[in-house]
């Protein structure tokens, strides 16, 4: 049985989608073994507890430096020793203390078509700039913010959507569909990390190209 650790900071919608995917076999032979969070009052922690998933809260405000927090996080993750670490709405920039400790085992999902719009407020920027398309990017994590090797991207046509909430809802549908599939492929060793770029097996060549979602 493969093990997954999810790092969250908020509501945990992607974390819940991952857990459901393990139950349905979309992510085969795997379990969400721990949910870790840097914000004690985050709703996602209560949701994980209600599902019987082990949780750990490491409040970043208890540490003087980013590196001290990251080392504490490294220690907690090492105690679980997961096969993969999934950032699922984790709103902290990770330092090399963390990224180097788990190189090739950390993935993130970001609500933009990287390299466009790294960081925050991606939906607002799409609307402001009248972009024709919007989507999500899944990538391996390194010390560069939203800059690790891309794994997969999914996108929609924005059309006449000018409402952030509506746009965000549609983007989350892509996240909840594509993220579990990529986690499964990585755990099955059909997708792997290289410092030179993502390596795909023949069965995963589809993920080299952006995937269009018609909804």
C-alpha positions in Angstrom: 0.0 0.0 0.0 1.4 3.4 -1.1 1.2 6.3 1.3 0.3 9.9 0.7 0.8 13.0 2.9 -1.2 16.0 2.0 -0.2 19.5 3.1 -3.0 22.0 3.4 -3.7 25.5 4.7 -7.4 26.0 4.1 -10.6 24.2 3.2 -8.9 21.1 1.9 -11.1 20.5 -1.2 -8.3 18.8 -3.1 -7.3 16.8 -0.1 -10.9 15.4 0.0 -10.9 14.7 -3.7 -7.6 12.7 -3.2 -9.0 10.8 -0.3 -12.2 9.9 -2.3 -10.0 8.8 -5.2 -8.1 6.4 -3.0 -11.4 4.9 -1.9 -12.7 4.5 -5.4 -9.5 3.1 -6.8 -8.7 6.1 -9.0 -5.5 6.2 -7.0 -4.9 2.5 -6.8 -3.4 0.7 -3.8 -2.8 3.9 -1.9 -4.1 5.7 1.2 -4.0 9.2 2.5 -2.0 8.5 5.6 -1.7 12.0 7.1 -2.9 15.5 6.5 -0.6 18.2 7.8 -1.5 21.9 8.1 0.2 25.1 9.2 -3.0 26.8 10.3 -4.7 25.4 13.4 -8.2 26.7 12.5 -8.2 25.5 8.9 -11.5 23.8 8.0 -9.7 21.1 6.2 -8.2 19.7 9.4 -11.7 19.1 10.9 -12.8 17.5 7.7 -9.8 15.1 7.7 -10.4 14.2 11.4 -14.1 13.5 10.6 -13.0 11.0 8.0 -10.6 9.3 10.4 -7.5 10.5 8.6 -4.5 11.2 10.9 -3.7 14.9 11.2 -0.8 17.1 12.3 -0.8 20.8 12.9 2.5 22.7 12.8 1.7 26.4 13.2 4.2 28.4 11.3 3.7 31.3 13.7 5.5 29.2 16.4 8.8 29.5 14.5 11.1 32.5 14.1 12.3 31.7 10.6 10.9 29.9 7.6 13.8 27.4 7.7 13.0 26.5 11.3 9.4 25.8 10.4 10.4 23.8 7.3 12.8 21.7 9.4 9.9 20.9 11.8 7.8 20.0 8.8 10.6 17.7 7.5 10.7 15.9 10.8 6.9 15.3 10.9 6.9 14.1 7.3 9.9 11.8 7.9 7.9 10.2 10.8 5.3 9.1 8.2 7.8 8.4 5.4 5.2 8.7 2.6 5.7 7.7 -1.0 4.5 11.1 -2.2 3.9 14.5 -0.6 1.0 16.4 -2.2 0.6 20.2 -1.7 -3.1 20.7 -1.7 -3.7 24.4 -1.1 -0.6 24.7 1.1 -0.1 28.5 1.3 3.6 28.5 2.3 6.6 29.1 0.2 8.9 26.1 1.0 12.6 26.7 1.4 15.4 24.4 0.2 15.4 22.9 3.8 12.1 21.1 2.8 12.4 20.8 -1.0 15.9 19.3 -0.9 14.9 16.8 1.7 12.2 15.3 -0.5 13.4 16.1 -4.0 11.3 14.3 -6.6 8.6 13.3 -4.1 6.7 16.6 -3.8 4.1 17.8 -6.2 1.9 20.9 -6.3 -1.2 22.0 -8.1 -1.5 25.7 -9.1 -4.6 27.4 -10.5 -3.0 28.9 -13.7 -1.4 27.8 -16.9 2.2 28.2 -15.8 4.4 29.9 -16.5 1.5 32.4 -16.5 0.5 33.9 -13.1 2.7 32.2 -10.5 1.7 33.1 -7.0 -1.7 34.4 -5.8 -4.9 35.9 -7.3 -4.7 34.0 -10.6 -8.5 34.1 -11.3 -8.5 37.8 -10.9 -5.6 38.2 -13.3 -7.3 36.0 -15.9 -10.5 38.2 -15.8 -8.6 41.5 -15.7 -6.4 40.5 -18.7 -9.4 39.1 -20.6 -7.6 35.8 -21.2 -9.4 33.3 -23.6 -8.2 30.3 -21.6 -7.6 29.4 -17.9 -6.5 26.3 -16.2 -4.4 24.4 -13.7 -0.8 23.2 -13.6 0.6 20.2 -11.7 4.3 20.2 -11.2 7.1 18.7 -9.2 8.2 21.1 -6.5 11.7 22.6 -6.2 13.0 25.8 -4.6 11.6 28.0 -7.3 8.0 29.3 -6.6 5.7 27.4 -9.0 8.7 26.7 -11.1 9.4 22.9 -10.8 9.1 20.6 -13.8 5.6 20.6 -15.2 3.7 17.3 -15.2 0.3 18.1 -16.6 -2.1 21.0 -17.4 -5.8 21.1 -17.8 -7.7 24.1 -19.2 -11.1 25.6 -20.1 -12.3 28.3 -22.4 -13.1 31.4 -20.3 -15.8 32.6 -22.6 -17.9 35.3 -21.1 -17.2 34.4 -17.5 -16.4 37.6 -15.6 -17.2 36.3 -12.1 -14.3 35.0 -10.0 -16.4 32.6 -8.0 -17.8 30.9 -11.1 -14.3 30.7 -12.7 -12.8 29.3 -9.5 -15.6 26.6 -9.3 -14.9 25.4 -12.9 -11.1 25.4 -12.2 -11.6 23.3 -9.1 -13.5 20.7 -11.1 -10.4 20.3 -13.3 -8.2 20.0 -10.1 -10.4 17.3 -8.6 -10.3 15.3 -11.8 -6.7 15.6 -12.9 -4.8 15.7 -9.6 -5.8 12.2 -8.4 -4.9 10.8 -11.9 -1.5 12.3 -11.8 -0.9 11.0 -8.2 -1.9 7.5 -9.3 0.5 7.7 -12.3 3.4 8.8 -10.1 2.8 6.1 -7.5 2.6 3.6 -10.3 6.0 4.9 -11.6 4.4 5.8 -14.9 5.5 9.4 -14.4 8.8 10.2 -12.7 10.9 13.2 -11.7 14.1 14.3 -13.3 16.0 17.6 -12.7 16.0 18.0 -16.5 12.2 17.5 -16.8 9.3 15.1 -16.2 9.7 11.6 -17.6 6.5 9.9 -19.0 5.9 6.2 -19.7 4.2 5.4 -23.1 0.8 5.2 -21.3 1.1 8.7 -19.9 2.2 10.6 -23.1 -1.2 12.3 -23.1 -0.1 14.4 -20.1 2.7 16.1 -22.1 0.0 18.2 -23.8 -2.6 20.5 -22.2 -5.9 18.7 -21.6 -9.1 20.5 -22.6 -12.1 20.3 -20.3 -15.4 21.1 -22.0 -17.6 22.3 -19.1 
